[in-house]
Amino acid sequence: MLIQTINPANGKIVQTFEQHSSKQVNEIIGLTHEAFLNWRNAGFSVRKVFMKKASAILREKKNEFGKILTLEMGKPIVQAIAEVEKCALVCDYYAENAEIILSEEIIVSDASQSFVRFDPIGIVLAVMPWNFPFWQVFRFAAPALMAGNVCLLKHASNVPMSALAIEEIFSHAGFPQNVFRTLLIGSSAVAEVINHPKIKAVTLTGSEPAGKKVAESCGKVLKKTVLELGGSDPFIVLEDAAIDAAVKTAITARLINNGQSCIAAKRFIVVEKVYDEFEKKFVELMNKVKIGDPMNPETELGPIAREDLLFELEDQVKRSVQSGAKILCGGKRIEREGFYFEATILANVLPGTPAYEEEIFGPVATLIQATDEEDAIRIANDSPFGLGASLWTS
């Protein structure tokens, strides 16, 4: 089976890669484990030099890397470059602070000696998503490498160029060979990798179904697991809020990364007294959003990352409307090459409606009216999702 980069702005294949075979995967795991046996003994001062160099490479080539992100998953180029810059910051942070964070802690007890010590554990497998192709990887890899672990990346199958670019960054930064490797495999091969005895921990950022599969695989072999799953963050607006400021932020909070962020605001809960004003201004600004080529610095909203995700988004909106939701603006895919969907606001969204119950991954805002502050909080909590929230009040 092939792994492909498809440009979501035009639907054309950019590059094709052969998947790693089971034999190749096992060879890479073996090489990574061998690298760990030496890397775990490298001091913080050694690791710091390499991590600072990785940070420097990210800054030096931020425009080049930003174009890869935009090419593979369609985020506006300005946001893509900012993502690369953020990765440089996280490298700097752990380069400067890992030794302090992981320093031995003496514990007072009735024992002859009590202390907490953090030792490297080995290979950490990261199953990472496509929506922030660089950031999601670096925020795991920087602390893991600085702690003396080694990393295996199974990136989303639509961003292989990003995955290989990251591997190259760590290599060019001077990290020992095989300390960070990429596996070009599909989701169906992940369980087999998790079962490998040399894999000591797994981290996943992704959907709830993906998280369940990884958690199940890790549970069977009792491996350390960190999961960050979906979200449907509430954006609560109370009657004493600065409405203009709230609306302006609401646009960014919903449309950042083309609306494809697990921690984006998705449910806009507005109390009755200011609902009409907020709705009017929200629709006005949403209709002014500049949709277009994500490589254009003026573009505010680019395409959905994949065609299947576009169909899924379209289906969620259709089912929500069938359940009684009202489209205030947008509401459909854009008839042009690529995987574009209009900036959309849905109102009259009630419990049981897909837009109320499900995470919507795309430029679709759900606008919900609350009677008062207490009701707004009730609605915000009426969700299985977590991650974040915002409250607008003076």
Secondary structure, DSSP 8 states (H G I E B T S, - for coil): -EEEEEETTTTEEEEEEE---HHHHHHHHHHHHHHHHHHTTS-HHHHHHHHHHHHHHHHHTHHHHHHHHHHHH---HHHHHHHHHHHHHHHHHHHHHHHHHT--EE---SSS--EE-----SEEEEE--SSSTTHHHHHHHHHHHHTT-EEEEE--TT-HHHHHHHHHHHHHTT--TTSEEE----GGGHHHHHHSTTEEEEEEES-HHHHHHHHHHHHHHT-EEEEE--B-EEEEE-TTS-HHHHHHHHHHHHHGGGG--TTSEEEEEEEHHHHHHHHHHHHHHHTT--BS-TTSTT-SB---S-HHHHHHHHHHHHHHHHTT-EEEE--SB-SSSS--B--EEEES--TTSHHHHS---SSEEEEEEESSHHHHHHHHHSSS-BS--EEE--
